[in-house]
Amino acid sequence: MRTFVAIVEMGSFVAAAKALGLTRSAAGKALSRLETHLGTRLLHRSTRTLSLTTDGQFFYERC
């Protein structure tokens, strides 16, 4: 959850990973594990943008 919150607040995997002392890959894997655990996508990802899904917004507000 900490990684997810950092990604949302910083707007990128790279910035969040750096702030948490992780690699970009580790941050991505942590988010994937969280999404698998919750059974839903939390972020829409493209090569240049990140945005919250409806479920992601709901989850973020509760974090």
SEKOLRO-62552 format. One record per atom (N, C-alpha, C, O): residue in one letter; atom name; x, y, z. Coordinates in pm, 1 decimal, decimal comma, padded with zeros to 6 digits. Layout:
// residues N
NODE;resn;name;c1;c2;c3
NODE;a;CA;X;Y;Z
...
//
This chain:
// residues 63
NODE;resn;name;c1;c2;c3
NODE;m;N;00082,9;-00119,2;00000,0
NODE;m;CA;00000,0;00000,0;00000,0
NODE;m;C;00087,1;00125,1;00000,0
NODE;m;O;00053,3;00225,0;-00063,5
NODE;r;N;00197,6;00119,3;00070,5
NODE;r;CA;00286,8;00234,9;00077,5
NODE;r;C;00340,5;00269,9;-00061,1
NODE;r;O;00351,7;00387,3;-00096,2
NODE;t;N;00373,4;00168,0;-00138,7
NODE;t;CA;00423,7;00191,4;-00274,3
NODE;t;C;00314,3;00251,0;-00361,7
NODE;t;O;00339,9;00345,0;-00437,0
NODE;f;N;00193,8;00198,2;-00352,9
NODE;f;CA;00081,2;00250,3;-00430,2
NODE;f;C;00058,3;00398,1;-00399,1
NODE;f;O;00044,1;00479,0;-00490,8
NODE;v;N;00054,7;00433,2;-00273,1
NODE;v;CA;00032,7;00572,8;-00232,7
NODE;v;C;00144,4;00662,1;-00286,9
NODE;v;O;00117,9;00771,5;-00336,5
NODE;a;N;00267,8;00616,2;-00277,7
NODE;a;CA;00380,3;00694,9;-00328,7
NODE;a;C;00370,3;00715,0;-00479,4
NODE;a;O;00396,5;00824,6;-00529,0
NODE;i;N;00332,8;00610,6;-00552,6
NODE;i;CA;00318,4;00622,4;-00697,9
NODE;i;C;00211,5;00725,6;-00732,4
NODE;i;O;00231,8;00809,9;-00819,7
NODE;v;N;00097,9;00718,7;-00663,6
NODE;v;CA;-00011,4;00813,0;-00690,4
NODE;v;C;00032,0;00955,3;-00656,7
NODE;v;O;00012,0;01046,3;-00737,1
NODE;e;N;00090,1;00975,2;-00541,2
NODE;e;CA;00124,5;01109,6;-00497,0
NODE;e;C;00239,2;01170,9;-00576,1
NODE;e;O;00243,1;01292,6;-00594,4
NODE;m;N;00331,4;01089,6;-00622,9
NODE;m;CA;00445,8;01141,8;-00697,8
NODE;m;C;00423,4;01139,0;-00848,4
NODE;m;O;00495,8;01203,7;-00924,0
NODE;g;N;00323,7;01064,5;-00890,8
NODE;g;CA;00288,2;01064,2;-01032,1
NODE;g;C;00373,6;00978,2;-01122,2
NODE;g;O;00356,7;00980,3;-01244,2
NODE;s;N;00465,7;00902,1;-01063,9
NODE;s;CA;00547,6;00814,4;-01147,3
NODE;s;C;00606,0;00700,9;-01064,6
NODE;s;O;00624,8;00711,6;-00943,4
NODE;f;N;00633,9;00591,7;-01135,1
NODE;f;CA;00697,3;00477,4;-01070,9
NODE;f;C;00840,7;00511,6;-01032,1
NODE;f;O;00886,9;00473,3;-00924,6
NODE;v;N;00910,6;00582,8;-01118,5
NODE;v;CA;01051,2;00614,9;-01094,3
NODE;v;C;01067,3;00701,8;-00969,8
NODE;v;O;01150,3;00672,2;-00883,9
NODE;a;N;00988,7;00808,5;-00959,8
NODE;a;CA;00998,7;00898,4;-00844,3
NODE;a;C;00959,6;00826,7;-00715,7
NODE;a;O;01025,1;00843,8;-00612,9
NODE;a;N;00853,9;00746,9;-00720,4
NODE;a;CA;00810,8;00674,0;-00602,1
NODE;a;C;00915,8;00572,4;-00559,2
NODE;a;O;00945,8;00560,0;-00440,4
NODE;a;N;00971,0;00500,5;-00654,9
NODE;a;CA;01073,1;00400,9;-00623,4
NODE;a;C;01194,5;00467,1;-00559,6
NODE;a;O;01248,6;00417,3;-00460,9
NODE;k;N;01236,7;00578,9;-00616,1
NODE;k;CA;01352,7;00650,6;-00562,0
NODE;k;C;01326,6;00696,6;-00419,0
NODE;k;O;01413,3;00683,6;-00332,6
NODE;a;N;01207,7;00750,1;-00394,2
NODE;a;CA;01173,0;00797,9;-00259,9
NODE;a;C;01167,5;00684,1;-00157,9
NODE;a;O;01196,9;00703,8;-00040,0
NODE;l;N;01129,8;00565,7;-00204,3
NODE;l;CA;01117,1;00451,2;-00114,3
NODE;l;C;01243,0;00365,8;-00108,7
NODE;l;O;01249,0;00268,4;-00033,7
NODE;g;N;01342,9;00401,8;-00187,3
NODE;g;CA;01467,0;00324,9;-00189,3
NODE;g;C;01453,5;00193,1;-00263,6
NODE;g;O;01520,9;00095,3;-00231,3
NODE;l;N;01365,6;00191,0;-00363,6
NODE;l;CA;01342,7;00071,0;-00443,6
NODE;l;C;01385,7;00095,9;-00587,4
NODE;l;O;01411,9;00209,5;-00626,8
NODE;t;N;01392,5;-00010,7;-00664,4
NODE;t;CA;01410,2;00005,2;-00808,1
NODE;t;C;01272,9;00027,0;-00869,3
NODE;t;O;01171,0;-00001,5;-00806,4
NODE;r;N;01270,3;00077,4;-00991,3
NODE;r;CA;01144,0;00097,0;-01061,9
NODE;r;C;01073,8;-00037,4;-01080,3
NODE;r;O;00951,5;-00047,0;-01069,4
NODE;s;N;01151,7;-00139,4;-01108,0
NODE;s;CA;01097,6;-00273,6;-01125,6
NODE;s;C;01033,1;-00325,0;-00997,7
NODE;s;O;00924,7;-00383,2;-01001,9
NODE;a;N;01098,3;-00304,2;-00884,6
NODE;a;CA;01043,9;-00349,5;-00756,4
NODE;a;C;00913,3;-00277,7;-00724,1
NODE;a;O;00820,2;-00338,6;-00671,3
NODE;a;N;00905,9;-00148,4;-00755,6
NODE;a;CA;00782,7;-00071,9;-00732,2
NODE;a;C;00670,7;-00126,0;-00820,4
NODE;a;O;00557,7;-00141,8;-00774,0
NODE;g;N;00700,3;-00154,3;-00945,4
NODE;g;CA;00600,8;-00209,9;-01037,0
NODE;g;C;00551,6;-00345,9;-00991,7
NODE;g;O;00432,2;-00375,2;-00998,9
NODE;k;N;00643,2;-00428,7;-00945,1
NODE;k;CA;00604,9;-00561,8;-00896,6
NODE;k;C;00521,1;-00552,8;-00769,8
NODE;k;O;00427,5;-00630,6;-00751,1
NODE;a;N;00554,5;-00458,3;-00683,0
NODE;a;CA;00475,5;-00440,2;-00560,5
NODE;a;C;00333,0;-00398,8;-00595,3
NODE;a;O;00237,3;-00448,6;-00535,9
NODE;l;N;00319,0;-00308,3;-00691,0
NODE;l;CA;00185,8;-00265,6;-00733,5
NODE;l;C;00110,4;-00382,4;-00797,6
NODE;l;O;-00008,6;-00400,4;-00771,6
NODE;s;N;00176,8;-00460,4;-00879,5
NODE;s;CA;00112,4;-00575,9;-00943,3
NODE;s;C;00064,2;-00676,7;-00839,7
NODE;s;O;-00045,2;-00731,8;-00852,0
NODE;r;N;00146,3;-00700,5;-00737,5
NODE;r;CA;00105,4;-00793,0;-00630,3
NODE;r;C;-00016,8;-00739,5;-00555,9
NODE;r;O;-00107,7;-00815,9;-00523,4
NODE;l;N;-00019,7;-00609,5;-00529,0
NODE;l;CA;-00133,4;-00548,2;-00461,1
NODE;l;C;-00259,3;-00561,6;-00546,4
NODE;l;O;-00365,7;-00597,2;-00495,6
NODE;e;N;-00247,2;-00533,0;-00676,2
NODE;e;CA;-00362,4;-00544,7;-00765,9
NODE;e;C;-00411,9;-00688,7;-00772,4
NODE;e;O;-00532,7;-00712,4;-00774,2
NODE;t;N;-00321,1;-00784,1;-00775,9
NODE;t;CA;-00359,6;-00925,0;-00777,6
NODE;t;C;-00430,4;-00961,9;-00647,5
NODE;t;O;-00532,3;-01030,9;-00649,0
NODE;h;N;-00376,8;-00916,4;-00536,9
NODE;h;CA;-00437,1;-00944,9;-00405,4
NODE;h;C;-00578,0;-00887,2;-00396,1
NODE;h;O;-00668,7;-00951,7;-00343,6
NODE;l;N;-00596,0;-00765,3;-00447,1
NODE;l;CA;-00727,0;-00699,8;-00440,8
NODE;l;C;-00820,8;-00746,3;-00551,3
NODE;l;O;-00942,5;-00730,0;-00541,4
NODE;g;N;-00763,8;-00804,1;-00656,3
NODE;g;CA;-00845,7;-00853,4;-00766,5
NODE;g;C;-00897,3;-00744,0;-00857,5
NODE;g;O;-01003,0;-00759,0;-00918,7
NODE;t;N;-00823,9;-00633,8;-00867,3
NODE;t;CA;-00866,9;-00522,4;-00953,0
NODE;t;C;-00747,4;-00438,9;-00994,8
NODE;t;O;-00643,3;-00440,4;-00929,1
NODE;r;N;-00762,7;-00366,2;-01104,4
NODE;r;CA;-00660,2;-00271,6;-01147,8
NODE;r;C;-00678,0;-00142,6;-01069,5
NODE;r;O;-00790,2;-00095,4;-01051,3
NODE;l;N;-00567,7;-00085,8;-01023,3
NODE;l;CA;-00572,8;00038,7;-00947,9
NODE;l;C;-00531,6;00158,6;-01032,0
NODE;l;O;-00576,0;00270,7;-01007,2
NODE;l;N;-00446,4;00134,9;-01132,0
NODE;l;CA;-00396,1;00243,0;-01216,0
NODE;l;C;-00410,4;00208,0;-01363,1
NODE;l;O;-00390,7;00093,5;-01403,9
NODE;h;N;-00445,2;00309,8;-01442,6
NODE;h;CA;-00434,4;00299,5;-01587,8
NODE;h;C;-00292,7;00343,4;-01619,0
NODE;h;O;-00251,7;00452,4;-01579,0
NODE;r;N;-00216,8;00260,1;-01690,1
NODE;r;CA;-00079,6;00295,2;-01721,4
NODE;r;C;-00061,2;00304,5;-01871,8
NODE;r;O;-00110,9;00220,7;-01947,0
NODE;s;N;00009,6;00405,7;-01913,9
NODE;s;CA;00054,8;00413,5;-02052,4
NODE;s;C;00202,2;00450,6;-02046,4
NODE;s;O;00258,0;00465,5;-01937,7
NODE;t;N;00264,6;00465,4;-02160,0
NODE;t;CA;00407,5;00496,1;-02158,9
NODE;t;C;00438,4;00631,5;-02098,0
NODE;t;O;00550,2;00654,3;-02051,8
NODE;r;N;00340,9;00722,2;-02097,0
NODE;r;CA;00368,3;00857,4;-02046,7
NODE;r;C;00278,6;00903,7;-01932,4
NODE;r;O;00309,4;01003,9;-01867,9
NODE;t;N;00170,6;00835,0;-01906,1
NODE;t;CA;00078,8;00883,2;-01802,4
NODE;t;C;00033,4;00772,3;-01709,1
NODE;t;O;00032,7;00654,3;-01743,9
NODE;l;N;-00003,8;00814,0;-01591,8
NODE;l;CA;-00067,0;00726,8;-01492,5
NODE;l;C;-00196,4;00794,4;-01449,7
NODE;l;O;-00199,6;00915,9;-01429,9
NODE;s;N;-00300,9;00717,8;-01435,5
NODE;s;CA;-00424,6;00772,3;-01380,2
NODE;s;C;-00493,1;00662,7;-01300,1
NODE;s;O;-00479,9;00544,0;-01329,8
NODE;l;N;-00565,5;00704,5;-01199,4
NODE;l;CA;-00635,6;00610,1;-01114,1
NODE;l;C;-00759,0;00554,4;-01183,9
NODE;l;O;-00829,7;00626,4;-01254,6
NODE;t;N;-00783,7;00427,0;-01163,6
NODE;t;CA;-00910,7;00369,4;-01205,1
NODE;t;C;-01013,4;00409,4;-01099,9
NODE;t;O;-00977,6;00468,9;-00998,2
NODE;t;N;-01138,2;00378,1;-01122,5
NODE;t;CA;-01241,5;00405,9;-01021,9
NODE;t;C;-01209,7;00331,1;-00892,9
NODE;t;O;-01217,9;00388,1;-00784,1
NODE;d;N;-01173,8;00204,1;-00904,8
NODE;d;CA;-01136,5;00126,1;-00786,7
NODE;d;C;-01010,6;00182,5;-00721,6
NODE;d;O;-00998,4;00183,9;-00599,1
NODE;g;N;-00917,0;00229,1;-00804,4
NODE;g;CA;-00794,5;00288,5;-00752,6
NODE;g;C;-00821,8;00414,4;-00673,2
NODE;g;O;-00760,6;00435,8;-00568,6
NODE;q;N;-00912,1;00497,7;-00720,4
NODE;q;CA;-00949,3;00620,0;-00648,4
NODE;q;C;-01013,0;00585,7;-00514,2
NODE;q;O;-00980,0;00645,6;-00411,9
NODE;f;N;-01104,2;00489,1;-00515,3
NODE;f;CA;-01170,3;00445,5;-00392,9
NODE;f;C;-01068,9;00392,3;-00293,0
NODE;f;O;-01074,5;00426,4;-00174,9
NODE;f;N;-00975,9;00308,9;-00339,3
NODE;f;CA;-00874,4;00250,8;-00252,5
NODE;f;C;-00779,6;00358,2;-00199,6
NODE;f;O;-00744,7;00357,4;-00081,6
NODE;y;N;-00737,6;00451,0;-00286,6
NODE;y;CA;-00645,8;00558,3;-00245,9
NODE;y;C;-00706,9;00644,5;-00136,5
NODE;y;O;-00638,2;00681,4;-00041,3
NODE;e;N;-00833,4;00676,3;-00148,8
NODE;e;CA;-00900,8;00758,6;-00047,9
NODE;e;C;-00904,0;00691,1;00088,0
NODE;e;O;-00911,0;00759,2;00190,3
NODE;r;N;-00899,1;00560,4;00090,8
NODE;r;CA;-00900,8;00487,1;00217,1
NODE;r;C;-00762,4;00456,7;00272,3
NODE;r;O;-00747,8;00416,5;00387,7
NODE;c;N;-00661,6;00476,2;00189,0
NODE;c;CA;-00522,8;00454,6;00236,0
NODE;c;C;-00480,6;00571,6;00323,4
NODE;c;O;-00368,1;00574,0;00373,2
//
